[in-house]
Amino acid sequence: MAAGRGLKVLVGTLGVGLVLAVAIIWLGPRGPQLAPDFALVDLQGQAVRLSGLRGKVVLVNVWTTWCPPCREEMPSMERLYQRLKGEGFALLAINQDEGNRDGVATFIEAIAVTFPVLLDPDRQVGSRYGVWGYPETFVIDREGRIVERVIGPRQWDTTEQVRQLRALMATGTRHGATQKHRTMVLSRNGSGTYSGNSGGRAPGPT
């Protein structure tokens, strides 16, 4: 009887230990994850594939025309693009409006940005990247790994932001290959867009 109880205790202890070990592995720091590939057409009808930009640091911004925070951050994205585009850097603005190519073209002309705008009316990128509001931006290193996810608008042309991106271009990863990728988040309002300013970010779910 005692031996039986001892065996049950041993099995139970091993089971709990296994669960704890799995939890530690799951919750522990993870390295940057490979960015899902995609191919979309731009406003001129030219196809662009993310994997074709391997070797560059890529900023993938997911947005819509009806999102005020998206419009808010685009001028700083344009300044960043103009500053870094000749240094191994690419910026892809993925529009997720449904069947509104002409409206997107008019919007882009009005705000006078020159970075590539790709059309994704089926929202395949939003689905593959787990986007849950607009804007969301993914920083992808030279090896095609997501090293940062920014949920909400950001001032993209600050001195610190430019410094970090240049460091990423020089080294391949923002904080090294084993560093868990970062997520920055702003508060989401009821419309599916985000509100707040660049100083109001708090760590969010990865």
Buried (B, 14 or more C-beta within 10 A) or exposed (E): EEEEEEEEEEEEEEEEEEEEEEEEEEEEEEBBBEBBEBEBEBBEEEEBEBEEBBEBBBBBBBBBBBBEBBBBBBBBBBBBBEBBBEEBBBBBBBBBBEEBBEEBBEBBEEEEBEBBBBBBBEBBBBEEBEBEBBBBBBBBBBBBBBBBBBBBBBBBBEEEBBEBBBBBBEEBBBBEEEBBBBBBBBEBEEEEBBBBEBEEBEEBEE
